[in-house]
Amino acid sequence: LVREGVKLENIGKQAELLEDHSPIRIGTDGRHRGIGFSVVGRIQFAYPDGVWNEWHVLFPGGKGAWLSDASREYSITYLVPPQPVPPFEALKPGMQVRIAGDKAFAGAYSVTNLDVGEVVAGEGELPFRFTAGWKARVADLRGEGASFATIDYSEEPPHIYVGEKLPFDTFGFAGLRDPEQGGFTHGTALAFKCAGCGAPIEKRIATTEVVACGSCGSVTDVRGTIGEAVQKNELNLTKFQPPIPLGSTGTWKGVRYEVVGFMRRGDDDGGTLYQWSEYLLHNTAQGYAWITEYDGHYNFVRAAAEIPRREPGSLGTPSAIYLGRKFARFGGSYARVTFLSGEFYWRVRLGDVTECDDYVDPPLILSSEKTDKEVTWSLGEYVEAPALWKAFGLKGKPRKPEGIAPNQPSPYKGRVARYWLAAFAFIALGLVAQLAFLGLQASARPASIPFSVAPNDPWHSVSAPLEIGGWGSPPLVVRTSSDASREWLDVQYKLTNAETGQAYGLNRAMGFRKLGAVVDGSSLDVAEIPAVEPGRYTLTIDAAAGQAVRGTVDLYRESVGWSNFFLFAGFVLLWPLVAALRSAAFETKRWSESDYAASAEGDDSGDSGDSDDSDDSDD
C-alpha cells in the first residue's frame, strides 16, 4: 500500500522476504549517539555474494535513517544533500572520495565495496515506493574512525548517506527477535545434493549463500529450495582433515561461536605453494569471525572497526595506524583458495585469488584483502592453541608450532627492559655498598710517628694512645719510611691495646746491604698486622741502625678495592645482555620471513611480529 495524505493505493503484491534470521525486526528499538530510534520497516537486497537488509528507522520528531545489516555487520546512515561524486564506473576499491555535509561525518572516504544489488522484497513503513527486481548500483566507503558512507547510483543525482559502522552491542538494541528462533542451527537443516558429486550437503545458517562439498570441493548455491551449481570440481586439490571439525561450538571472549566453514588458502611464491587454514565462525548476533592457522600458530580474526591510515614509515618500512597503534608492514601475498568445505556467506570458489597485505604489532596483525570489487580490513590476535582446544572442547592435543609467526608475541617482550632496569638497580646497590665499605673500613689516620736512630745506639719509644678505627677488622698497615741510603735498619714494633692489653708484634728489616759488589735494599717498608680490632692502642718502637737514620711510621687501614665491584657489575650486566641478544635473534628470525628481511632489526622489548593471509613457510 502507498499512502498519500489519507489516501491509500494498493500497488500489488511482492515476493516473500528471504529468511536470514537477522536478530533485528520491526519494532526493535536502539540508540545512536545517545538518541533513541525505532525500526519501522526494511528493504531486503540480494547481490551476487549474498543478501543484506536496509532497516528504516525513525527518531523522535520523525527524522529517518537507514540501519544496514549485512553479514552481521551493522551501520547506520543519514541522507545528506546531493553533491558531486565520481561516476560509479570510475570508482575503484581504495579510491579516495571527499564527502561534504554534516560536520560529524564530512571528510575523505575510501571506497571499500562496489556492488549491484537487487530488491528482493520489503516490509513495514518505508519513505518511498519500491518494486521487487529494482536494481541499485551501490558504493560503500569508509572514513576516519567509524565513519561510513553509501552512494546509491540508482537515483539521479546519486543519493549519498553518511553515518557510522559500529559493533552490534553499540546500538543497545531492545525488542530483538526471540533468541530461541536463532542460535547456531536454526532448527532443522535444509538438505541439498552437491552439484558436483551428488553427495548430501546441508545448509544450517540462514545467511549461508553457498555450501562447499567436503568430498569434491564443488560449490552449490543454497539460497533457494533447490541447490544450483556455482562451481563444479572433480576433486579438492588436497584432501585435508581440519583439526577443528565443522560443527564445533565454543565460547571465545564471551561469545558462543559455531565453526560453519573451512578453507585452505595458499601463496605460490617462487614455485612453492605455502598454505594455511581458515575456519569461519558464526554467531547470530555478533556475526562472523575467523580462526586462522599456519604451522601450528593460531589467530582469532574479526573485521576491523575502522579503516587504518597507512604511512610511508621510516627506513623503507611502511606502517599503518589503527586505533592509535602503529603496525609495521610485514609483507604482501596473493592468496588463492585451494580447499573448501562447509557453509559460506559469500560466493567463494576454488581458485579465487585475493591480494593481501599484512601489518604487525604483536600480538596483533592487521590485514587487508583486495579484489576488483572491494577492499576489506581485519584484525587478528595471536592465541595459544591449548586455549582454543579448551574453548571448543576439542579432543587430542594441538599441533606443536613451528618457527615464529609474524605476530607471535616475543617471550622477551618487555622483559629485556625490565632486565636492564634490574641490572642497573643491582649495580646501584653494589655501588652504595662499595661506598659504605669505603667509609666504614677507612679510619682517620693517626699522625705519623717519627723516630731517629744514632749509629750503634738503639732507639726505643712508646707512642701516646692511638685511635685505630675501621669495620670488619681488615689488616692494619704499618708503613715505615726512612732516609736510609746505604745503611741497614732493623725495627721491632709492638702494638698494644690500651684497654685489653692484647699485643701484636712485628719485626722488619730494611735499608741497604752489600752482597758482594752489589748494594741492594729500600728505604721504604710496608707490612700488615692481621685481625686488629678497632680501639685505642699504643705503639712501641725499637730500632737499630749502622749509621744515623731518621724516619716515620704510619698506621692505617687499606681501602676497599674496586675490582670486586667491577666484577660484580660485569656479571650482573650479562643477564640483560644475553636476553637482549636472544630478543634480537627472535626478531631477526621473525622478520627473515617478511618482505623487509634485509632491513629488519631486533627490538629489545620484543614488540615487533601469523597472518590470516600471508604466511610464508612450507605447508
C-alpha positions in Angstrom: 0.0 0.0 0.0 1.1 3.5 -0.8 -0.2 6.4 1.4 -0.5 9.9 0.0 -2.1 12.0 2.7 -5.2 10.0 3.8 -5.4 8.1 0.5 -4.2 4.5 0.3 -3.3 2.9 -3.0 -2.8 -0.8 -3.5 0.2 -1.2 -5.7 0.1 -5.0 -5.7 1.9 -8.0 -4.2 5.6 -8.6 -3.8 7.8 -11.6 -3.3 8.3 -13.1 0.2 11.3 -12.0 2.2 14.2 -14.5 2.3 14.7 -15.9 5.8 18.0 -14.6 7.0 17.5 -14.9 10.8 18.5 -11.3 11.4 18.2 -10.5 15.1 16.5 -7.2 14.2 12.8 -7.0 13.5 10.2 -4.3 13.0 9.6 -2.8 16.5 13.2 -3.2 17.6 14.5 -0.2 19.5 18.0 1.1 19.6 20.2 4.2 20.1 22.7 6.1 18.1 24.8 8.8 19.7 22.5 8.8 22.7 19.3 9.3 20.8 16.7 6.5 20.6 15.2 5.2 17.4 12.6 2.5 16.4 12.8 0.1 13.5 9.7 0.7 11.3 10.5 -1.1 8.0 13.0 -2.8 5.8 14.1 -3.4 2.3 15.9 -6.7 1.5 18.5 -6.6 -1.2 20.3 -9.5 -3.0 23.7 -9.2 -4.7 25.9 -11.8 -6.3 27.6 -12.7 -2.9 24.7 -12.6 -0.5 21.7 -10.8 1.0 21.6 -7.7 3.2 18.9 -5.7 4.9 18.3 -2.0 5.0 16.2 -1.3 8.0 14.2 2.0 8.0 14.4 3.7 11.5 12.7 6.7 12.9 14.0 9.1 15.6 11.8 11.4 17.8 10.5 14.2 15.6 10.2 12.0 12.5 13.9 12.1 11.4 14.7 8.9 9.4 17.8 6.9 8.9 18.9 3.5 7.5 20.3 0.7 9.6 22.2 -1.7 7.4 22.6 -5.4 8.4 25.0 -7.1 6.1 26.5 -10.4 7.1 26.0 -9.4 10.7 27.9 -6.1 10.2 25.9 -3.0 11.2 26.0 0.6 10.0 23.6 3.5 10.4 23.5 6.3 7.8 21.6 9.5 7.1 20.7 11.1 3.8 22.7 14.3 3.0 22.1 16.9 0.3 23.2 16.0 -3.2 26.8 16.8 -4.2 29.2 16.0 -7.0 30.7 12.5 -6.8 32.6 10.4 -9.3 30.5 8.2 -11.6 30.1 4.6 -10.5 32.2 3.3 -13.4 35.2 5.4 -12.3 35.3 4.1 -8.8 37.9 1.6 -7.7 38.5 -0.1 -4.3 40.8 2.1 -2.2 40.0 5.3 -4.2 39.6 8.4 -2.2 36.3 10.4 -2.4 35.6 13.6 -0.4 32.1 14.0 1.0 30.7 17.2 2.4 27.7 17.7 4.7 27.3 17.0 8.4 30.5 18.1 10.2 30.5 14.9 12.2 30.9 12.8 9.1 32.3 15.1 6.4 35.8 14.4 5.1 37.8 12.0 3.0 36.4 8.5 2.4 38.0 5.4 0.9 36.0 3.1 -1.4 35.7 -0.3 0.2 33.0 -2.1 -1.9 31.3 -1.8 -5.2 28.2 -3.9 -6.0 24.9 -4.1 -7.8 22.0 -5.0 -5.5 18.5 -6.1 -6.5 15.5 -5.6 -4.3 14.0 -8.9 -3.1 11.1 -7.6 -1.0 10.2 -5.1 1.7 8.0 -4.8 4.8 6.8 -2.1 7.2 6.8 1.6 6.7 9.2 2.9 4.0 9.8 6.5 2.8 9.5 5.8 -0.9 7.9 3.4 -3.4 9.9 0.3 -4.4 9.3 -2.7 -6.6 10.8 -6.2 -6.5 13.6 -6.5 -9.0 14.6 -2.9 -8.8 18.4 -2.7 -9.2 20.8 -0.3 -7.4 24.4 0.3 -8.1 25.9 0.9 -4.6 29.3 2.0 -3.4 30.3 1.7 0.2 33.0 3.9 1.7 34.9 4.1 5.0 36.2 7.3 6.5 38.2 8.2 9.6 37.3 6.2 12.7 33.9 4.6 12.4 32.7 6.9 9.6 30.8 5.1 6.9 29.1 6.3 3.7 27.0 4.8 0.9 26.4 6.2 -2.5 23.3 4.9 -4.2 23.6 5.4 -8.0 20.1 4.1 -8.8 18.9 7.7 -8.5 19.9 10.9 -10.4 21.6 12.7 -8.8 23.1 9.8 -6.7 21.8 9.6 -3.1 24.5 10.0 -0.5 24.2 8.6 3.0 26.7 9.1 5.7 27.0 7.7 9.3 28.9 5.1 11.2 29.7 1.4 11.1 29.5 0.1 14.6 29.6 -3.1 16.6 26.2 -4.7 17.3 26.4 -4.0 21.1 26.9 -0.3 20.5 23.3 0.2 19.5 21.9 -1.1 22.8 19.1 -2.9 21.0 15.9 -3.9 22.7 13.0 -5.9 21.4 15.1 -8.2 19.2 13.9 -11.5 17.8 13.5 -14.3 20.3 16.9 -15.9 20.5 15.3 -19.3 20.6 14.4 -18.7 16.9 18.1 -18.2 16.1 21.3 -19.6 17.5 23.5 -21.9 15.5 21.5 -24.4 13.6 18.2 -22.5 13.4 16.2 -25.7 13.8 16.1 -28.3 11.1 18.8 -28.1 8.5 17.9 -27.9 4.8 19.2 -30.8 2.8 20.6 -30.5 -0.7 22.7 -32.6 -3.1 26.2 -31.5 -4.1 26.0 -30.1 -7.6 29.3 -31.8 -8.3 29.3 -35.3 -6.9 25.7 -35.7 -5.6 26.8 -36.2 -2.0 24.4 -34.9 0.6 25.1 -31.4 1.9 23.3 -29.2 4.4 22.5 -25.6 5.0 22.2 -24.8 8.6 22.8 -21.0 8.8 20.1 -18.7 7.2 22.7 -16.3 5.8 24.6 -19.0 4.0 24.9 -18.4 0.3 26.9 -21.4 -0.8 28.0 -24.8 0.6 31.3 -26.3 -0.4 31.3 -30.1 -0.6 34.0 -31.6 1.6 34.3 -34.5 -0.8 34.8 -32.9 -4.2 35.0 -29.2 -3.4 32.1 -28.3 -5.7 30.3 -25.1 -4.6 26.5 -25.2 -4.5 24.2 -22.2 -4.3 21.7 -22.9 -1.5 19.7 -19.6 -1.4 16.6 -21.3 -2.8 15.0 -24.6 -2.2 17.0 -26.4 -4.9 20.8 -26.3 -5.0 22.3 -24.8 -8.1 25.9 -25.2 -9.1 28.2 -22.3 -8.6 31.4 -24.2 -9.4 31.9 -27.9 -10.2 35.1 -29.6 -9.2 36.1 -33.2 -9.6 38.3 -33.1 -6.6 39.6 -30.8 -4.0 43.3 -30.2 -4.8 44.4 -31.7 -1.5 42.5 -33.8 0.9 42.7 -32.1 4.3 41.1 -33.1 7.6 40.8 -29.9 9.8 41.8 -30.4 13.4 38.8 -28.2 14.4 35.8 -30.1 12.9 32.9 -28.3 11.2 30.0 -28.0 13.7 32.3 -27.5 16.7 31.0 -24.9 19.1 32.8 -22.9 21.7 32.9 -19.6 23.6 35.6 -17.2 22.9 35.8 -13.8 24.6 32.2 -14.2 25.9 30.7 -15.0 22.5 29.5 -18.5 21.6 30.5 -19.5 18.0 29.9 -22.4 15.7 32.5 -23.5 13.1 30.5 -23.4 9.9 33.1 -23.3 7.1 36.7 -24.3 6.4 39.1 -23.3 3.7 42.7 -23.7 2.8 44.5 -20.8 1.0 48.0 -20.5 -0.3 50.5 -18.2 -1.9 52.5 -19.5 -4.8 55.9 -17.9 -4.0 58.7 -18.9 -6.4 57.0 -22.1 -7.5 56.4 -23.3 -4.0 52.8 -23.2 -2.6 52.7 -22.1 1.0 49.3 -22.9 2.6 47.4 -22.1 5.7 43.9 -22.9 7.1 40.9 -20.6 7.9 37.9 -21.5 9.9 34.7 -19.5 9.5 32.8 -18.9 12.8 29.2 -17.7 13.2 27.2 -16.2 15.9 23.6 -14.9 15.2 24.1 -11.5 16.9 27.8 -10.9 16.6 28.1 -12.2 13.1 31.1 -13.9 11.6 34.7 -14.3 12.7 37.7 -16.4 11.7 40.2 -18.7 13.3 43.4 -18.9 11.1 46.2 -21.5 11.5 49.6 -21.7 10.0 52.3 -24.1 11.1 50.6 -24.6 14.4 50.2 -20.9 15.0 46.6 -19.6 15.6 44.8 -16.2 15.3 41.3 -15.1 16.2 40.2 -12.6 13.5 37.4 -10.1 13.3 36.5 -7.3 10.8 38.4 -4.2 11.6 36.4 -1.5 13.4 37.8 1.3 11.1 40.0 1.8 8.1 43.7 2.1 9.1 45.8 5.0 8.0 48.8 3.9 6.0 52.1 5.8 6.4 55.4 5.5 4.4 57.3 4.7 7.6 61.0 5.1 8.3 63.9 3.1 6.9 61.8 2.0 4.0 59.3 0.0 6.0 55.7 1.3 5.6 53.3 1.2 8.6 49.6 1.5 9.3 47.9 3.4 12.2 44.9 1.6 13.7 43.1 2.7 16.9 46.2 4.6 17.9 48.5 1.7 17.5 51.3 1.5 14.9 51.6 -1.6 12.8 54.7 -2.3 10.8 54.2 -3.8 7.3 55.2 -7.4 7.2 54.5 -8.3 3.6 52.1 -9.0 0.8 50.8 -12.0 -1.0 48.3 -13.3 -3.5 46.1 -15.8 -1.6 44.4 -18.5 -3.7 41.7 -20.8 -2.4 42.9 -24.4 -2.6 40.3 -26.3 -0.5 36.7 -25.7 0.6 34.3 -27.4 2.9 31.1 -26.1 4.7 28.9 -23.0 4.6 30.0 -19.5 3.5 28.1 -16.2 3.4 29.6 -15.2 0.0 30.1 -17.0 -3.3 33.5 -18.4 -2.7 35.1 -20.6 -5.3 38.2 -22.8 -5.6 40.9 -20.8 -7.2 39.6 -17.4 -6.0 42.6 -15.0 -5.6 42.8 -12.1 -3.3 45.6 -9.5 -2.9 46.6 -9.4 0.7 48.8 -7.1 2.8 49.8 -7.7 6.5 50.9 -5.3 9.2 52.0 -6.5 12.6 52.2 -5.2 16.2 52.4 -8.4 18.2 50.2 -10.0 19.3 48.0 -8.3 16.7 48.1 -8.5 12.9 46.2 -6.0 10.7 45.4 -7.5 7.2 43.8 -6.1 4.1 42.3 -8.1 1.3 41.6 -6.5 -2.1 39.8 -7.6 -5.2 38.5 -5.7 -8.2 35.2 -5.1 -6.3 36.2 -4.5 -2.6 38.9 -4.0 -0.1 38.4 -5.2 3.5 40.4 -5.0 6.7 40.6 -7.4 9.5 42.3 -7.5 12.9 43.7 -10.8 14.2 45.1 -11.6 17.6 47.6 -14.4 18.3 46.1 -17.1 20.5 47.7 -20.1 22.1 46.4 -23.4 20.6 45.7 -25.1 24.0 43.3 -22.2 24.9 41.3 -22.8 21.6 41.2 -26.5 22.3 39.8 -25.9 25.7 37.3 -23.3 24.5 35.9 -25.5 21.7 36.2 -28.8 23.7 38.4 -30.4 21.1 40.0 -33.8 21.6 43.7 -34.6 21.5 46.5 -32.1 21.5 47.1 -29.3 19.0 50.0 -29.4 16.7 53.2 -28.1 18.0 54.0 -24.6 16.5 56.9 -24.5 14.1 59.0 -21.4 13.5 58.0 -17.9 14.5 54.7 -16.4 13.3 54.6 -12.8 12.1 52.6 -11.6 15.1 53.7 -14.1 17.7 54.4 -12.4 21.0 58.1 -12.4 21.8 58.9 -14.3 25.0 61.2 -11.3 25.7 58.5 -8.6 25.2 59.0 -6.1 28.0 61.4 -8.4 29.8 64.6 -7.0 28.3 63.9 -3.5 29.5 63.0 -4.9 33.0 66.2 -6.9 33.0 68.2 -3.7 32.2 66.4 -1.8 35.0 67.0 -4.6 37.4 70.7 -4.9 36.5 71.2 -1.1 36.9 69.3 -1.3 40.2 71.7 -4.1 41.5 74.7 -2.1 40.3 73.5 1.0 42.1 73.0 -1.1 45.3 76.5 -2.5 44.8 77.9 1.0 44.4 76.2 2.1 47.6 77.6 -0.9 49.4 81.1 -0.2 47.9 81.0 3.4 49.2 79.7 2.2 52.5 82.6 -0.2 52.9 85.0 2.5 52.0 83.6 4.7 54.7 83.3 2.0 57.3 86.7 0.4 56.7 88.8 3.5 56.3 89.5 5.2 59.6 91.1 8.6 60.3 94.9 8.1 60.1 96.8 8.8 63.3 99.7 11.3 62.9 102.9 9.9 61.7 105.2 8.7 64.5 108.8 9.9 64.0 111.9 8.0 65.1 115.7 8.8 65.0 118.4 6.2 65.3 122.0 7.1 66.1 124.9 4.8 65.0 125.1 1.8 67.3 122.6 3.5 69.7 119.1 1.7 69.6 116.0 3.8 69.6 113.2 3.0 72.0 109.9 4.9 72.2 106.2 4.4 73.2 103.6 6.4 71.5 100.6 8.2 73.0 97.3 6.2 72.7 96.2 6.0 69.1 92.6 5.5 67.7 92.5 2.6 65.3 89.1 2.5 63.6 87.7 0.5 60.7 85.0 -2.1 60.2 85.2 -5.8 59.9 88.8 -5.9 61.3 90.7 -5.7 58.0 94.5 -5.8 58.2 96.3 -2.9 59.8 99.0 -1.5 57.5 102.4 -0.5 59.1 104.3 1.8 56.7 107.9 2.7 57.5 109.6 5.5 55.6 113.3 6.3 56.2 116.2 8.3 54.8 118.5 5.2 54.8 120.7 5.3 51.7 123.5 2.8 52.2 122.9 1.6 55.7 120.7 -1.1 57.3 117.8 -0.5 59.6 116.1 -3.1 61.9 112.8 -2.1 63.6 110.6 -4.0 66.1 107.1 -2.9 66.6 104.7 -3.8 69.4 101.1 -2.7 69.1 99.2 -2.9 72.4 95.5 -2.5 73.1 95.3 0.1 75.8 92.2 -1.4 77.3 92.6 -5.2 77.0 96.4 -5.4 76.9 96.4 -7.6 73.8 99.6 -7.1 71.9 100.7 -7.6 68.3 104.4 -7.9 67.4 106.1 -7.1 64.1 109.8 -7.3 63.1 111.0 -5.6 60.0 114.4 -5.2 58.4 115.1 -2.6 55.7 117.7 -0.3 54.4 120.6 -1.4 52.3 123.1 -4.3 52.5 126.1 -5.1 50.3 126.1 -8.5 48.8 129.5 -8.8 47.1 129.8 -5.9 44.8 126.1 -5.3 44.7 124.3 -2.9 47.1 120.5 -3.9 47.4 117.7 -2.7 49.5 115.0 0.0 50.0 114.3 2.9 52.4 110.6 2.1 52.4 108.8 -0.9 54.0 105.1 -1.8 54.1 103.8 -4.6 56.3 100.4 -5.8 57.7 99.2 -6.9 61.1 96.1 -9.1 60.5 92.9 -9.0 62.5 93.4 -5.9 64.6 90.2 -4.9 66.2 89.2 -1.2 66.3 90.2 0.5 69.6 92.9 2.6 71.4 96.4 1.3 71.0 100.0 2.3 71.9 102.9 1.6 69.5 106.3 0.6 70.9 109.2 1.1 68.5 112.7 -0.4 69.0 115.0 0.4 66.1 118.8 0.0 65.5 120.9 1.1 62.5 124.6 1.0 61.4 124.5 4.8 60.8 122.3 7.7 61.7 118.8 7.2 60.2 115.6 9.2 60.5 112.1 8.0 59.6 108.4 7.9 60.3 105.8 5.2 60.9 102.2 5.4 59.7 99.4 3.1 60.8 96.2 2.9 58.7 93.6 0.5 57.2 93.9 -0.4 53.5 90.9 1.0 51.5 88.5 -1.5 49.9 89.4 -2.2 46.3 87.2 -1.6 43.3 88.0 -4.8 41.4 85.3 -6.9 43.2 82.7 -4.2 42.4 83.6 -4.2 38.7 83.5 -8.0 38.6 80.0 -7.9 40.2 78.8 -5.2 37.8 80.0 -7.2 34.8 78.3 -10.4 36.0 75.0 -8.6 36.6 75.1 -6.9 33.1 75.5 -10.3 31.4 71.8 -11.1 32.4 70.1 -8.3 30.3 72.8 -8.5 27.6 72.1 -12.2 26.9 68.3 -11.5 27.0 68.8 -8.6 24.5 70.8 -10.8 22.2 68.1 -13.6 22.3 65.4 -11.0 21.7 67.3 -9.6 18.7 67.7 -13.2 17.4 64.0 -13.8 17.8 63.1 -10.7 15.9 65.6 -11.4 13.2 64.1 -14.8 12.7 60.6 -13.3 12.7 61.4 -10.7 10.1 63.5 -13.0 8.0 60.2 -14.3 6.6 58.9 -10.8 5.7 59.3 -8.6 2.7 61.8 -6.5 4.7 64.2 -9.2 5.9 67.3 -7.2 4.8 66.4 -4.1 6.8 64.7 -5.8 9.8 66.4 -5.1 13.2 66.0 -6.7 16.6 63.9 -5.0 19.3 65.0 -5.3 22.9 61.4 -5.3 24.1 60.3 -7.9 21.5 57.5 -5.6 20.4 57.8 -6.3 16.6 55.9 -9.5 14.6 50.8 -15.1 11.7 48.9 -13.8 9.3 45.5 -14.9 8.2 46.6 -14.1 4.7 50.3 -14.3 4.1 52.3 -16.9 6.0 55.4 -17.9 4.2 56.6 -21.3 5.2 56.0 -24.7 3.7 52.8 -26.4 4.5 
